[in-house]
Every structure is written in structure tokens, then in C-alpha cells.
Amino acid sequence: MSGISLEVAAVKYKRQSVSVVMTHVLIALLPGVIVYALFIDARVIKNIFIAVIIAALCEAAMLALRRRPVITTLKDGSIIVAAALLALSLPQSLPLWQLIVGIVVMCSLGKHVFGGLGHNPFNPAMVAYAVLIISFPQTMTQWNTELGLLDSAPIHWDALTSATPLERLDTTLQNKLFESTNTTSIDKELAADVLKQSNWTLLAFMWLLGGVYLLAVKVINWRIPVSVLATLWLAYLAYGSLSSSTVIPATMALFTGAILFGAFFIATDPVSSATSHPGKLFYGVGIGLLCFFIREFSHYPEGFAFAVLLMNMCVPLIDHTFVRNSLRTDNAKRDST
């Protein structure tokens, strides 16, 4: 989240500087981080701190090797935001050395290999996430939480294999369907109870709150998160009405996995996302559809990172198509007048 595209965004959003934009993003993340630390896993504070320190050192080393100004670039805060987003995307039980590998991949392969600040075609944090989950699938799918700061007993979700109760909810629904004589019924009250008793749902609401803040201060555009969430909701609604197997209710699906966090904090990266207004809508719809299909028809419990990266690949074509059409429309209007 920085560089040339961020400077353009800064002009659009009342000329906010890159550092101000990054400050707004950190403020938006704060409620979620607090809830994460208090009710789910206090290790998130340590992991974010380590990720930020390693990312700053790695960024400084890369800049020095490329003979770019180090202090000026570090002061914009973009690397801090990227490190925090990656740390929040990973299991807090991930071994420290794997977290460090992810940070190095994010800074090098995700960012500086393409020319550094503002030139990366892919979201750096998601590049690192994809490398980690492919390289270390076992540790990357073990979300075994410890004590939150306000918990009195540890939470051991040994079977949990996703960032929220997504896998646990799916398992519960499958067991309920297996025990039921009516193979097409879904106990939605049971499913709702699973989420209501989980602090992960509260965390999802905090990401939503942070996203609303970013919209209010005009750091992000509403088109991407709204199109992502609407597409995913409609996909689950259609799938639930057509499928004979258990399906998470559409609204509930938005509060599981990385959906709200990803829709507001990952997909809206101004460097790697589409630029035109219709392009943003198309980009968000693509992420929503890809995330749904990866979730439901692959062995990955969550598909947001891969959906974002796949749509990052399509951004040049999206921008070329929609920006060209927009220019043609403007030219036609001028000619008619």
C-alpha cells in the first residue's frame, strides 16, 4: 500500500500523504488487534512486533542494495502496514523462523523484485502468504490458539484449520447432517450457536468496523469491498438453494474466514488493484467468485489470498479494457457536443 498509486490516491483523497494514509490503516486495524489479543491469542502482539522489526530491517537492506533513500522510504509507514497485515493473516502458532521467511519473501519477491515502492503488481503480503501456505501447509493450517489476555483457560482447537471457525463450523454441520434422517436439512440454529460462542465473530465485526472507518476517511473506495462481499453473499445464497449438501448460510459466510479482513484491508490495496470505478467493481466480483470456488471446491479452507493474487494478474487487462472504454465514451460525448 504505497508508492505511485498511493500518491495518486492521496491526490484524490484530499491530498493525504502516504504516511497519513498508512496511519489511517493502522488506526483501522487497532480494534481488531485489541480484540485478537484480549480474547483469542495474545501472541498476535508479539508476532506483529517481530514482523514489523524484521520487515523494517529487510526493507532497509533492500533499499541500500538498490541505492535508494532508506530513512525517507521507511518513514512513509508502508512497510509497517504490510508487515502487520501479513502477521494478522498468519496463524499465531506459526514458528518464528517461518514468520521471518514470510517477511523476507514479502519484501523481496513481493515488492523489490518488481522495482520497489508502488511498482509491485501483486499484493506483497499475499505473495508471502501464498509462498508460506504452499511451503509449510501443516503449520499454516494449524490455528491452535493460546490464552487471550482476558481468558482464564487456554483454547485448544486442535482440529481447527482456518483463520476463524470456518472449518469447525463446516465439520459441525456435516456431523449434524450425518446424524439427521433428513439429508437436505441444515440446523441453522446450531451453526449460529457455533459462531455466537466464538470470539472470532467479534473479531470479524472489528474488521468491519475498521473498514467502515477507512471508508469514512476516504482511504479506500467502497466499490471493491462491497462488490467482494455482495458477490460472495450471492454465491453462497445460490449454492445453498441448489446444493443438497450442507452449506454455510450466506450471511454467516461473510463473518467466517478472512472475508471481512480481506475485503477491506487486502483487496483495496491501491497499488495492485484496479484503478477505474467499473474496473474496481469487476475486480471485486472476481475476488468474490474465486474465493467462493476455492473455499468450496478445493482442499484449502480459505481462498482469499489466492483470489486476490489471481485478480492481481488480471488488473492490467481490467484497466486496459475499462479505462479505454471510458476514454472512448468521453471522446464520443465531446464529439457530440
N, C-alpha and C positions, 0 to 999 in steps of 0.2 A: 504494500500500500504506500507507494511513494513515487517520486520522480516526475518525469514529464507529464504523465497522465494526471498525477496528483496536482501538479501546478495548474493544469487546465481546470481541474475540479476546483481548485482554490479560487480561480477567477470566477467560475460560475457561482460558487457558494460564498458570495460576498467577500471575495478576495482573502479568504482564510489561508494562512500559510500552511505548509506541510506539517510543521511542528504543532500548530493549533489543531489541525485535523487529527493527527495522531493522539493528541491529548484528549480530544473528544472520544476517540475509540477506546482509550484506556479507561476513561470515566464510565463509558457504557459497559465495559467488561467488569467493572468493580462489583456491582451487586451479585453477579453470577459467581465471581471468585469468592466473595464472602460466604455465600450460601454453600458453595462447594466445600470450603474449609470448615465451616461450622457444623454441617450436617452430614457430609458424605466422606470426605477424606482430607485430613489436614495436610497431607503430603503435597497437595497441589501448590501450596505456598513455596515450599522448598524447591519443587520442580520448576516453577516459574522463575524463581530467583536464579537457579542454576542455569536455566535455559537463556535468560537474559544476559548473564555474565559471559557464558560461552559464546553466545551469538555476537556480543559486542567485540570480544577478542577476535573471533573469526572474521567479522566484518572489517575490523581494523587491519588484520593481516592481509586480507584480500585487497583492500584499498591501497595499502602500502606496496604490495606487489604490482599493482596496476598504476602506481604513482598518481593516485588520486588523493584529494584532501581528506584526511581522516577525521579530524575533530568536527569540521563543518558538516560532514555527512552523518556522523554519529549523533549530532545534536538534533537532527530532524525527528528522531524517535521512531523511524520506520522499522528499524531492526528490533526495537523493543516490542513493538506491536506484533511483528511476525513471530518472534520467539514466544510471546505469551499465547498467541493463537495456536502454535504448534503444541506447546506444553498442555494446553487445555484440551487438545484433540486426542492426546495420548493417554493410555492407562497410567494412573499414578503409581502402579506397581511395576512399571517398566524399569528394567535395570538401568542404572545411571549411565553406563557406557553406551547403551543403545540410544538413550536420550541425546547424548553428546554426538553420536553418529548422525542422528537426525538433524541436529542443529548445523553440523558441518555440511551435510548434504543440502540443507535449505540455503545456506549462504553461498555455497559454491555452485552446485548443479542447478539449484533453483533460481539463483539470482545472478551471480557474477559471471558465469559462463556465457550468459547472453548479453553482457555489457554493463551489468550493474543496475544502478538505481533507475527504475522506470522503464527498463528495456526488456524485462522478463515476460515472455508470452504465457507462462504458466504461473499459477499461484505458488510461490515458493514453499509455504507451509504445507500445502497439499502434495507437492512434489516429494517433500521429505516424508510425509505420512505414507504415501504410496510405496516409497522405497522401503520403509520400515515394515509395513504390513506384508510385503512380498518377501522380504529377507528374514523377518522374525515373526512368522504367523502365530506361533504359540504364545509368546509373551504379549504380542499386540492384541490378542483376543481374550486375555485373562484380566477382567476387571474385578479383581479381588480387593475390595475396599477395606481400609482400616478405620480407626476412630476419627470421626469428626470432632471438632473441639467441644461440641456440646453433647456428644454421645457418651453414654455410660457403659456401653458394651460394644465390642467390635462387631462389624457386619461381615459375615463370611458368605459371599455369593460365589461359591466355588464353580457353579455351573454357568455363571454369567459370562457371556461372550460378546457383549456390546457395550457402548458408552452409557446406555440407560437400561431400564428393564425391558428393552425390546425383545431380547431372546427369551428372558424369563416369562414375559407375557405370552409369547408365541408358544412356549412349552406348556404353560398353564392351560391355554386354550385348546391345544392339541390333546392334552390329557382329559380335559373336560369332554371334548368331542368323542374320544375313545370310550369314555365311561357312559356316554349318553346313548339311549336307544334311538334317538332321532339324530341321524348323522348329518343333518343340514342345520341343526340349531347351534347357536353360539350364546353362551351365557355372558351377555354384555355386562351384567352387574358384577360378575366375578372379575372380568377384565378391568372394569373401572376400579374395583376394590384394590387390585394389584397396584395400579398406578397411584391411587389416592394414598396408600400407605407408603409410598416411596418418596424419598426426598428428591429423587431425580426429577419428578414432576415439578416441584418447586423450583428447581434449578432451570428447567425449561422456561418457566414463567419469567425468571430473571433475565434469561437471554432475550425473551420477547420484550421485556421492559427496556433492556439496553438497546434493542433495535428501534423501539419507538423513540428513544432519546436521540439516536443517530438521525432518524427521520426528522425530528423536531428541529435539530440544529443544522439540518440540510447538509450533512456529511455524506449521506447515501441517498440514492434515488429510490422511490417506492416501487418502481416497475419490476426490478429484479426480485426482491423478496416476496412481493405479492404474487408475481407470476409463478415463482417456485412453489409457494405454499398452496396456491389455488390449484395448480396442476397436480400436485401430489394428492391433495384432498379429493379431487375429482377422479383420479386414477384409483384410489382406494375405494371410493364410493362405487364406481363402476365394477371393479373387481369383486367387491363384496356382494353385489347384486347378481353377478354372473357365476361366481365360483361356488362349488359345492363343498369346498374345504374351508377350514377356519381362516378368517381374515380379520385383522385388527380393524375396529371401526374407524371410519375416515378421519373424524376429528381427533380421536385419540392418537392416531398415527402421527399427527403433527407434533405431539408432545413426547414422542419417543425418538430414540436415536439422536443423531446430530442435526436434525432438521432445522429447528429454530436458530441454533447457534450458527449453522452453516448458511442459512438463508440470509441472515443479517450481517454476519461478520466475515464470511468466507466468499460467498458468491458475489458480493458487492465490491470486491477489490477493483479499484478504478483502472489499474494497470492492465490486468489480464481479462477484464470483462468487456462486453460490447459497449460502444460509445453512443450510438444513436438511440432515441427513445423507442422506436419499434424494434430495433436490434436488441435492446435490453429485455423487452418482453419475450422475444423469440429465444434469447439466451436463457432466461429464467424457465420458460416452458421446457426447453431441452434438458436443463438440470433436473427439473421435477420428474420428467418421464424417465430419464436414465436412472435416477436414484430409485424410483419405484421398481423398475425392472431388475436392477442389481439386487435390491433388497429381497424381492420375492422370488427370483428365478436364478440366483447364483448362490454360492456357498458362503458369501460374505454377508454378515448380519446387517451391515450398514454400507451404503454405497455412495455417500455424498462426496467424498474426496475424489473418487474415480469419475463421478458425474461431472464435477467441476473441471477436472483435467481434460476430459473428453470435449467438453464445450469450449474450454480454452483453445483447443485445437481448431475449433470452428469459428472463432472470433474474427480472424481476417476475412473469411468468406462472408460472415454475417455483416461485418462493417462495410465490405465492398458492395454487397447487394443492397443493403438498406440506405447507406449514405448515397450511393449512385442514384437509387430511385428517388431519394429525397431531393437531390440536385436536379434531376430531370423534372420533377414536379414544380420546383421553384422556377426553373427556366421556362417551363410551359406557362406558368402564371404570369411571369414577366412579359412573355411574348404576347399573351392575350390582352394585356393592358397597353 
